[in-house]
Amino acid sequence: MSARLAAFAALLLLGACAAPDRVILLPDDQGHVGKLNVSGSGGETLLDSAYAEARVKSGQPRRGSTDAASVDREFGTVLAALPPAPVSHQLYFITETDQLTAESRAEAPAILAEVAKRPAAEVVVIGHTDTMGTDDYNDKLSLQRAVAVKQQLVALGFDPARVTVEGHGKRELLVQTGDGVPEARNRRAEILVR
């Protein structure tokens, strides 16, 4: 879970339809945290470490801290009910085709099986190209790549109605290059799962 999402989740957990009187900043799965400024009519405080908390009384936020065990005791059931954090994967293609590279063919079954484990997920597959060829050619090829990945997901049993495909051609390069440059890392499909 991203730090921003974790902070937002804490606000939702603790706010319950009204302005929250307690906010806890939770770390993401890798232990990273962002920053959250809690303000009231009597001042503000910055939360910038895992399990930092602010309690607001009479408009005055007071900084404190808690720990993972306390959060789990108080909010474990609610946190467990949250959907899985969004994930993103990349698959790469052979030049001027919608065929995966050997490395991506080897990775694809595990990635697609992981996606298929989330039957209620929404999936966006975005195809990309390098800068070889015309804009029109690359737009068509990038969409073909996205459709090819969608077909593989559907073959694994994923609901086709939950998969959106887009072709972005050469407009969103992973590696910036000039026109007419064959760059393998730009010939890809992003699989965004949320």
Contacts in CASP RR format, 6 or more apart in sequence:
PFRMAT RR
TARGET T0000
AUTHOR 0000-0000-0000
METHOD contacts of the structure
MODEL  1
MSARLAAFAALLLLGACAAPDRVILLPDDQGHVGKLNVSGSGGETLLDSA
YAEARVKSGQPRRGSTDAASVDREFGTVLAALPPAPVSHQLYFITETDQL
TAESRAEAPAILAEVAKRPAAEVVVIGHTDTMGTDDYNDKLSLQRAVAVK
QQLVALGFDPARVTVEGHGKRELLVQTGDGVPEARNRRAEILVR
1 9 0 8 1.000
1 26 0 8 1.000
1 28 0 8 1.000
1 29 0 8 1.000
1 82 0 8 1.000
1 85 0 8 1.000
2 28 0 8 1.000
2 85 0 8 1.000
3 25 0 8 1.000
3 26 0 8 1.000
3 27 0 8 1.000
3 28 0 8 1.000
3 32 0 8 1.000
3 33 0 8 1.000
3 34 0 8 1.000
4 34 0 8 1.000
5 28 0 8 1.000
5 85 0 8 1.000
6 25 0 8 1.000
6 26 0 8 1.000
6 27 0 8 1.000
6 28 0 8 1.000
6 33 0 8 1.000
7 23 0 8 1.000
7 25 0 8 1.000
7 26 0 8 1.000
7 33 0 8 1.000
7 34 0 8 1.000
7 36 0 8 1.000
7 47 0 8 1.000
9 26 0 8 1.000
9 79 0 8 1.000
9 82 0 8 1.000
10 23 0 8 1.000
10 24 0 8 1.000
10 25 0 8 1.000
10 26 0 8 1.000
11 20 0 8 1.000
11 23 0 8 1.000
13 75 0 8 1.000
13 78 0 8 1.000
13 79 0 8 1.000
14 20 0 8 1.000
14 21 0 8 1.000
14 22 0 8 1.000
14 23 0 8 1.000
14 24 0 8 1.000
15 21 0 8 1.000
19 56 0 8 1.000
20 56 0 8 1.000
21 55 0 8 1.000
21 56 0 8 1.000
21 57 0 8 1.000
22 53 0 8 1.000
22 54 0 8 1.000
22 55 0 8 1.000
22 56 0 8 1.000
23 36 0 8 1.000
23 38 0 8 1.000
23 47 0 8 1.000
23 53 0 8 1.000
23 54 0 8 1.000
23 56 0 8 1.000
24 51 0 8 1.000
24 52 0 8 1.000
24 53 0 8 1.000
24 66 0 8 1.000
24 71 0 8 1.000
25 33 0 8 1.000
25 34 0 8 1.000
25 35 0 8 1.000
25 36 0 8 1.000
25 47 0 8 1.000
25 48 0 8 1.000
25 49 0 8 1.000
25 50 0 8 1.000
25 51 0 8 1.000
25 52 0 8 1.000
25 53 0 8 1.000
26 33 0 8 1.000
26 50 0 8 1.000
26 51 0 8 1.000
26 71 0 8 1.000
27 33 0 8 1.000
27 50 0 8 1.000
27 51 0 8 1.000
28 85 0 8 1.000
29 85 0 8 1.000
31 50 0 8 1.000
33 48 0 8 1.000
33 49 0 8 1.000
33 50 0 8 1.000
34 48 0 8 1.000
35 46 0 8 1.000
35 47 0 8 1.000
35 48 0 8 1.000
36 46 0 8 1.000
36 47 0 8 1.000
36 48 0 8 1.000
37 44 0 8 1.000
37 45 0 8 1.000
37 46 0 8 1.000
37 47 0 8 1.000
38 44 0 8 1.000
38 45 0 8 1.000
38 46 0 8 1.000
38 47 0 8 1.000
38 54 0 8 1.000
38 56 0 8 1.000
38 61 0 8 1.000
39 45 0 8 1.000
39 61 0 8 1.000
40 56 0 8 1.000
40 59 0 8 1.000
40 60 0 8 1.000
40 61 0 8 1.000
41 59 0 8 1.000
41 60 0 8 1.000
42 58 0 8 1.000
42 59 0 8 1.000
42 60 0 8 1.000
42 61 0 8 1.000
43 59 0 8 1.000
43 60 0 8 1.000
43 61 0 8 1.000
44 61 0 8 1.000
45 54 0 8 1.000
45 61 0 8 1.000
45 62 0 8 1.000
45 63 0 8 1.000
47 53 0 8 1.000
47 54 0 8 1.000
47 63 0 8 1.000
49 65 0 8 1.000
51 65 0 8 1.000
51 66 0 8 1.000
51 67 0 8 1.000
51 68 0 8 1.000
51 71 0 8 1.000
52 63 0 8 1.000
52 64 0 8 1.000
52 65 0 8 1.000
53 63 0 8 1.000
53 64 0 8 1.000
53 65 0 8 1.000
53 66 0 8 1.000
54 61 0 8 1.000
54 62 0 8 1.000
54 63 0 8 1.000
54 64 0 8 1.000
55 61 0 8 1.000
55 62 0 8 1.000
55 64 0 8 1.000
56 62 0 8 1.000
71 79 0 8 1.000
72 79 0 8 1.000
84 118 0 8 1.000
84 121 0 8 1.000
86 192 0 8 1.000
86 193 0 8 1.000
86 194 0 8 1.000
87 114 0 8 1.000
87 192 0 8 1.000
87 193 0 8 1.000
88 190 0 8 1.000
88 191 0 8 1.000
88 192 0 8 1.000
88 193 0 8 1.000
89 111 0 8 1.000
89 114 0 8 1.000
89 115 0 8 1.000
89 190 0 8 1.000
89 191 0 8 1.000
89 193 0 8 1.000
90 188 0 8 1.000
90 189 0 8 1.000
90 190 0 8 1.000
90 191 0 8 1.000
91 100 0 8 1.000
91 104 0 8 1.000
91 107 0 8 1.000
91 108 0 8 1.000
91 111 0 8 1.000
91 149 0 8 1.000
91 188 0 8 1.000
91 189 0 8 1.000
91 191 0 8 1.000
92 100 0 8 1.000
92 101 0 8 1.000
92 103 0 8 1.000
92 104 0 8 1.000
92 184 0 8 1.000
92 185 0 8 1.000
92 187 0 8 1.000
92 188 0 8 1.000
93 99 0 8 1.000
93 100 0 8 1.000
93 101 0 8 1.000
93 104 0 8 1.000
93 145 0 8 1.000
93 187 0 8 1.000
93 188 0 8 1.000
93 189 0 8 1.000
94 100 0 8 1.000
94 101 0 8 1.000
94 187 0 8 1.000
95 130 0 8 1.000
95 132 0 8 1.000
95 182 0 8 1.000
95 184 0 8 1.000
95 187 0 8 1.000
96 132 0 8 1.000
96 141 0 8 1.000
98 141 0 8 1.000
98 144 0 8 1.000
98 145 0 8 1.000
98 147 0 8 1.000
98 148 0 8 1.000
99 148 0 8 1.000
100 108 0 8 1.000
100 148 0 8 1.000
101 184 0 8 1.000
108 152 0 8 1.000
111 191 0 8 1.000
112 149 0 8 1.000
112 152 0 8 1.000
112 153 0 8 1.000
112 156 0 8 1.000
112 158 0 8 1.000
113 156 0 8 1.000
115 121 0 8 1.000
115 123 0 8 1.000
115 153 0 8 1.000
115 158 0 8 1.000
115 191 0 8 1.000
115 193 0 8 1.000
116 153 0 8 1.000
116 156 0 8 1.000
116 157 0 8 1.000
116 158 0 8 1.000
118 193 0 8 1.000
119 158 0 8 1.000
119 159 0 8 1.000
120 162 0 8 1.000
121 162 0 8 1.000
121 193 0 8 1.000
121 194 0 8 1.000
122 162 0 8 1.000
122 164 0 8 1.000
122 193 0 8 1.000
122 194 0 8 1.000
123 153 0 8 1.000
123 158 0 8 1.000
123 162 0 8 1.000
123 163 0 8 1.000
123 164 0 8 1.000
123 191 0 8 1.000
123 192 0 8 1.000
123 193 0 8 1.000
124 163 0 8 1.000
124 164 0 8 1.000
124 165 0 8 1.000
124 166 0 8 1.000
124 190 0 8 1.000
124 191 0 8 1.000
124 192 0 8 1.000
124 194 0 8 1.000
125 146 0 8 1.000
125 149 0 8 1.000
125 150 0 8 1.000
125 153 0 8 1.000
125 163 0 8 1.000
125 164 0 8 1.000
125 165 0 8 1.000
125 166 0 8 1.000
125 189 0 8 1.000
125 190 0 8 1.000
125 191 0 8 1.000
125 192 0 8 1.000
126 142 0 8 1.000
126 146 0 8 1.000
126 165 0 8 1.000
126 166 0 8 1.000
126 167 0 8 1.000
126 168 0 8 1.000
126 172 0 8 1.000
126 189 0 8 1.000
126 190 0 8 1.000
126 192 0 8 1.000
127 142 0 8 1.000
127 143 0 8 1.000
127 145 0 8 1.000
127 146 0 8 1.000
127 149 0 8 1.000
127 165 0 8 1.000
127 166 0 8 1.000
127 167 0 8 1.000
127 168 0 8 1.000
127 169 0 8 1.000
127 188 0 8 1.000
127 189 0 8 1.000
127 190 0 8 1.000
128 142 0 8 1.000
128 145 0 8 1.000
128 167 0 8 1.000
128 168 0 8 1.000
128 169 0 8 1.000
128 170 0 8 1.000
128 172 0 8 1.000
128 173 0 8 1.000
128 174 0 8 1.000
128 186 0 8 1.000
128 187 0 8 1.000
128 188 0 8 1.000
128 189 0 8 1.000
128 190 0 8 1.000
129 138 0 8 1.000
129 141 0 8 1.000
129 142 0 8 1.000
129 145 0 8 1.000
129 169 0 8 1.000
129 170 0 8 1.000
129 186 0 8 1.000
129 187 0 8 1.000
130 170 0 8 1.000
130 173 0 8 1.000
130 177 0 8 1.000
130 180 0 8 1.000
130 181 0 8 1.000
130 182 0 8 1.000
130 183 0 8 1.000
130 184 0 8 1.000
130 186 0 8 1.000
130 187 0 8 1.000
131 138 0 8 1.000
131 170 0 8 1.000
131 173 0 8 1.000
131 177 0 8 1.000
131 178 0 8 1.000
131 179 0 8 1.000
131 180 0 8 1.000
131 181 0 8 1.000
131 183 0 8 1.000
131 186 0 8 1.000
132 138 0 8 1.000
132 180 0 8 1.000
132 181 0 8 1.000
132 182 0 8 1.000
133 180 0 8 1.000
135 169 0 8 1.000
135 170 0 8 1.000
138 169 0 8 1.000
138 170 0 8 1.000
139 167 0 8 1.000
139 168 0 8 1.000
139 169 0 8 1.000
141 169 0 8 1.000
142 167 0 8 1.000
142 168 0 8 1.000
142 169 0 8 1.000
142 170 0 8 1.000
143 165 0 8 1.000
143 166 0 8 1.000
143 167 0 8 1.000
145 167 0 8 1.000
145 187 0 8 1.000
145 188 0 8 1.000
145 189 0 8 1.000
146 165 0 8 1.000
146 166 0 8 1.000
146 167 0 8 1.000
146 189 0 8 1.000
147 165 0 8 1.000
148 189 0 8 1.000
149 165 0 8 1.000
149 189 0 8 1.000
149 191 0 8 1.000
150 160 0 8 1.000
150 163 0 8 1.000
150 165 0 8 1.000
153 160 0 8 1.000
153 163 0 8 1.000
154 160 0 8 1.000
154 163 0 8 1.000
170 186 0 8 1.000
173 183 0 8 1.000
173 186 0 8 1.000
174 185 0 8 1.000
174 186 0 8 1.000
174 188 0 8 1.000
175 183 0 8 1.000
175 185 0 8 1.000
175 186 0 8 1.000
177 183 0 8 1.000
177 186 0 8 1.000
END
